């Protein structure tokens, strides 16, 4: 590819996907403003993550669609390797989710997300999940990364994996009646999974049902998060004036609980504005499918998977911040501090752009 051709391709990609870029940068701006009020160093690092991820997004979007699809099964193997690699990493807060390259920390389950989405779309296109044999193959391929993430342990991310995979399966032709049966069987056996949960996961569920059960222990995160969200009221305390985050009452105020930090400072209005940006991003992913502008099973199923992944992650993060679901560690896409999640979303959108050119 010549220099002029390369530049032309980049410009064309920017023009076609400029709304996606604006929405992603708007999400990043929410996080940057909040981080700036907390720590200049965190904000600077986050800015570098955002700029680097946008560069990765543009570079990967130049891939040829046929090459990307050919690489899909190898991406699955790379994703599994990354998850296995985390088990040789350090134990941080009771979990093995990260690896270090020099002084840089990576969360492997985040980096693997777009690789698995691409691989699942590739497999669904070749083996439509409409027969028991094909469904068994898909379940086998899915269960390995799911278990690896669940055993790190990382319940939140494993649920995101499951939600996106199920949505892709249904989009690929998995019969709805089978899905209802699976949900019913799962609900029947759910009580038996209680003993498989770690002690801290059981404590989180118990304190979700009754936060006052242990307000200084297992229920501390939930109580402080709800205080932060509630104290923001309609318009917030103002940037830099959130007491829960700035006085360090709110744990992980820059990552898992950044939504509570944001609502405390920007209020209900700020939280709704953030939700509108996410809604716009989902519409950008789904609208071409509804209008019939997307040809081919792989880009169609991949789009559903990406949209479901974002929706699940946003719902889980905001839900635990507001006390409507149990606490589980998970970031808010393109808003929470951390390079792994930001790079993951950028790579996922680059794959989306490439597949829609096919």
C-alpha positions in Angstrom: 0.0 0.0 0.0 1.5 3.3 -1.1 1.9 6.3 1.1 -0.9 8.3 -0.7 -3.2 5.3 -0.6 -2.5 4.8 3.1 -3.3 8.4 3.9 -6.4 8.3 1.8 -7.6 5.2 3.6 -7.0 6.8 7.0 -8.9 10.0 6.0 -11.8 7.9 4.6 -12.0 5.8 7.8 -12.0 9.0 9.9 -14.8 10.6 7.8 -16.9 7.5 7.9 -16.5 6.8 11.6 -16.1 10.4 13.0 -19.2 10.1 15.1 -17.8 7.0 16.8 -14.6 8.8 17.5 -16.4 11.8 18.9 -18.5 9.6 21.2 -15.5 7.7 22.5 -13.6 10.9 23.2 -16.6 12.3 24.9 -16.7 9.3 27.2 -13.0 9.7 27.8 -13.5 13.4 28.7 -15.9 12.5 31.5 -13.3 10.3 33.0 -10.5 12.8 32.4 -12.3 15.7 34.1 -13.2 13.5 37.1 -9.6 12.2 37.4 -8.2 15.7 37.1 -10.1 16.7 40.2 -8.6 13.7 42.1 -5.0 13.5 40.8 -3.1 15.3 38.1 -0.9 12.3 37.7 -3.8 9.9 37.1 -5.3 12.3 34.6 -2.1 12.6 32.7 -1.6 8.8 32.5 -5.2 8.4 31.4 -4.8 11.0 28.7 -1.8 9.1 27.4 -3.9 5.9 27.5 -6.6 7.6 25.5 -4.3 9.0 22.9 -2.4 5.7 22.5 -5.7 3.8 22.2 -6.9 6.1 19.5 -3.7 5.6 17.6 -4.1 1.8 17.9 -7.7 2.2 16.7 -6.7 4.0 13.6 -3.8 1.7 12.8 -5.8 -1.5 13.2 -8.7 -0.1 11.2 -6.4 -0.3 8.2 -6.4 -4.1 8.3 -7.9 -5.9 5.4 -11.2 -7.6 6.4 -10.3 -11.0 4.9 -7.0 -11.0 6.7 -8.8 -10.1 10.0 -11.3 -12.9 9.6 -8.5 -15.4 8.7 -6.8 -14.5 11.9 -9.9 -14.9 14.1 -9.2 -18.5 15.3 -5.6 -17.5 16.1 -7.0 -14.6 18.1 -8.9 -17.1 20.2 -5.7 -18.9 21.1 -4.0 -15.7 21.9 -6.8 -14.7 24.2 -6.7 -18.0 26.0 -2.9 -17.7 26.3 -3.3 -14.2 27.9 -5.8 -15.5 30.4 -3.5 -18.4 31.3 -0.6 -15.9 31.6 -2.5 -14.0 34.3 -2.2 -17.0 36.6 1.5 -16.6 36.7 1.1 -12.9 37.6 1.1 -11.4 41.1 -1.7 -11.9 43.6 -3.4 -8.4 44.0 -6.3 -8.0 46.4 -6.9 -11.8 46.3 -7.1 -12.1 42.5 -4.7 -13.0 39.7 -6.0 -10.8 36.9 -2.9 -8.9 35.9 0.5 -9.2 34.2 3.3 -6.8 34.3 5.5 -5.8 31.4 8.2 -3.7 33.0 6.3 -1.3 35.2 3.2 -1.4 33.1 0.2 -3.4 34.4 -2.3 -5.1 32.1 -5.6 -6.9 32.8 -5.5 -9.8 30.4 -9.3 -10.5 30.5 -9.8 -6.9 29.1 -7.3 -7.3 26.3 -8.8 -10.7 25.3 -12.4 -9.4 24.9 -12.2 -8.2 21.3 -10.2 -11.3 20.3 -13.0 -13.6 21.7 -15.7 -11.5 20.1 -14.1 -11.9 16.7 -13.5 -15.6 17.2 -17.0 -16.3 18.3 -18.4 -14.4 15.3 -16.1 -16.4 13.0 -17.2 -19.7 14.5 -20.9 -18.8 14.4 -20.7 -18.0 10.7 -19.2 -21.4 10.0 -21.2 -23.4 12.4 -24.6 -21.8 12.9 -25.9 -22.6 16.4 -29.1 -24.3 15.1 -28.3 -27.9 15.9 -27.3 -29.6 19.2 -24.0 -30.6 17.7 -23.0 -27.1 16.8 -24.3 -25.7 20.1 -22.2 -28.2 21.9 -19.1 -27.1 20.0 -19.9 -23.4 20.7 -20.4 -24.1 24.4 -17.1 -26.0 24.6 -15.2 -23.1 22.9 -16.9 -20.6 25.2 -16.5 -22.4 28.5 -12.7 -22.4 28.6 -12.2 -18.6 28.7 -15.3 -18.2 30.9 -13.9 -20.5 33.5 -10.4 -19.0 33.3 -11.8 -15.6 34.0 -14.3 -16.8 36.7 -11.5 -18.6 38.6 -9.1 -15.6 38.6 -11.6 -14.8 40.3 -13.4 -12.1 38.3 -17.2 -12.6 38.5 -18.1 -9.3 36.9 -16.0 -9.8 33.7 -17.1 -13.4 33.4 -20.7 -12.2 33.4 -19.8 -9.8 30.6 -18.3 -12.6 28.7 -21.4 -14.7 29.1 -23.8 -11.9 28.2 -22.0 -11.0 25.0 -21.6 -14.7 23.9 -25.3 -15.5 24.6 -26.4 -12.4 22.6 -24.1 -13.5 19.7 -25.5 -17.0 19.8 -29.1 -15.7 19.5 -28.1 -13.3 16.7 -26.5 -16.3 14.9 -29.7 -18.4 15.0 -29.7 -20.1 18.4 -33.4 -21.0 18.9 -35.1 -18.8 21.5 -37.0 -21.7 22.9 -33.7 -23.4 23.7 -32.5 -20.2 25.3 -35.5 -20.2 27.6 -34.8 -23.8 28.6 -31.2 -23.0 29.3 -32.2 -20.0 31.5 -34.7 -22.2 33.4 -32.2 -24.9 34.0 -29.6 -22.3 35.1 -32.1 -20.8 37.5 -32.8 -24.2 39.0 -29.1 -24.9 39.6 -28.2 -21.4 40.7 -28.6 -22.2 44.4 -26.1 -25.0 44.1 -23.5 -22.5 42.8 -23.5 -20.7 46.2 -20.9 -23.1 47.6 -18.6 -22.5 44.6 -18.4 -18.7 45.3 -15.5 -17.3 47.3 -16.2 -16.0 50.8 -15.9 -12.4 49.7 -18.3 -13.0 46.8 -20.9 -14.5 49.2 -20.4 -11.6 51.6 -21.0 -9.1 48.8 -24.3 -10.8 47.9 -25.4 -10.9 51.5 -24.5 -7.2 52.1 -26.3 -6.3 48.8 -29.5 -7.8 50.3 -28.7 -6.0 53.6 -26.0 -3.3 53.4 -26.3 -2.6 57.1 -25.3 -6.2 57.9 -21.6 -5.3 58.0 -21.3 -1.5 57.2 -17.6 -1.4 58.2 -16.6 -4.6 56.6 -18.2 -6.4 53.6 -20.9 -3.8 53.2 -18.5 -0.8 53.3 -18.1 -0.4 49.6 -21.8 -0.5 48.9 -22.7 1.9 51.7 -20.0 4.5 50.7 -21.0 4.2 47.0 -24.7 4.8 47.7 -23.8 7.8 50.0 -21.7 9.3 47.1 -24.5 8.8 44.5 -27.2 10.1 46.8 -25.2 13.2 48.0 -24.8 14.3 44.4 -28.6 15.0 44.1 -29.6 16.7 40.8 -26.6 18.9 39.9 -23.8 17.5 42.1 -21.5 19.1 44.6 -19.3 20.5 41.7 -16.0 19.3 40.2 -13.4 18.6 42.9 -15.9 18.9 45.7 -16.9 15.2 46.2 -16.2 14.4 49.8 -16.5 10.6 49.5 -13.8 10.4 46.8 -11.5 13.2 47.9 -11.5 12.1 51.5 -11.0 8.5 50.4 -14.1 7.1 52.0 -15.1 5.7 48.6 -12.8 2.7 47.6 -11.5 2.4 44.0 -13.0 5.9 43.3 -11.0 6.2 40.1 -11.8 2.7 38.6 -14.7 0.5 39.8 -16.5 3.3 41.5 -15.8 6.2 39.2 -19.5 6.5 38.4 -20.3 7.2 42.0 -17.5 9.8 42.0 -18.9 11.3 38.9 -22.5 11.5 40.1 -21.4 12.9 43.5 -19.7 15.8 41.6 -22.0 16.2 38.6 -25.3 14.9 40.0 -28.1 13.1 38.4 -27.8 15.4 35.3 -24.2 14.4 34.8 -25.0 10.7 35.2 -27.8 11.0 32.6 -25.6 12.8 30.2 -23.1 10.0 30.5 -25.8 7.5 29.8 -26.9 9.4 26.7 -23.4 9.2 25.3 -23.4 5.4 25.9 -26.8 5.2 24.3 -25.5 7.1 21.2 -22.6 4.7 21.0 -24.9 1.6 21.1 -27.2 3.2 18.4 -24.1 3.7 16.2 -23.4 0.0 16.5 -26.9 -1.3 16.1 -28.6 1.2 13.7 -26.8 -0.2 10.6 -28.1 -3.7 11.4 -31.7 -2.5 11.7 -31.4 -0.5 8.4 -29.9 -3.5 6.6 -26.6 -1.8 5.8 -24.5 -4.7 7.2 -23.9 -7.7 5.0 -22.6 -11.0 6.2 -23.0 -13.1 9.3 -19.6 -12.2 10.9 -20.0 -8.4 11.0 -23.7 -8.7 12.0 -22.9 -11.1 14.9 -19.8 -9.2 15.9 -21.8 -6.0 16.1 -24.3 -7.6 18.4 -21.5 -9.0 20.6 -19.8 -5.6 20.9 -23.0 -3.8 21.8 -24.0 -6.5 24.3 -20.5 -6.3 25.9 -20.7 -2.5 26.4 -24.3 -2.7 27.7 -23.5 -5.5 30.2 -20.4 -3.7 31.5 -22.2 -0.4 31.9 -25.2 -2.0 33.6 -23.1 -4.0 36.0 -20.8 -1.0 36.9 -23.6 1.5 37.3 -25.8 -1.0 39.0 -23.3 -1.8 41.7 -22.5 1.9 42.2 -26.1 2.6 42.8 -26.7 -0.5 45.0 -29.1 -2.2 42.7 -26.9 -5.2 42.1 -24.1 -6.9 44.2 -20.6 -5.3 44.2 -18.3 -6.9 41.7 -15.1 -5.4 40.4 -15.6 -4.0 36.8 -14.6 -0.8 35.0 -16.8 1.7 33.3 -15.9 1.5 29.5 -13.6 4.4 28.4 -14.3 6.3 31.6 -12.6 4.4 34.4 -8.9 4.8 34.9 -6.8 2.1 33.3 -5.2 1.4 30.0 -6.3 -2.2 29.5 -10.0 -1.4 29.3 -9.5 1.6 27.0 -7.2 -0.3 24.7 -9.8 -3.2 24.6 -12.6 -0.9 23.5 -10.4 0.7 20.9 -9.4 -2.6 19.4 -13.0 -3.8 19.5 -14.1 -0.7 17.5 -11.2 -1.1 15.0 -12.4 -4.7 14.3 -16.0 -3.4 13.9 -14.9 -0.8 11.3 -12.8 -3.4 9.4 -15.6 -6.0 9.3 -18.2 -3.5 8.1 -15.9 -2.8 5.1 -16.0 -6.4 4.1 
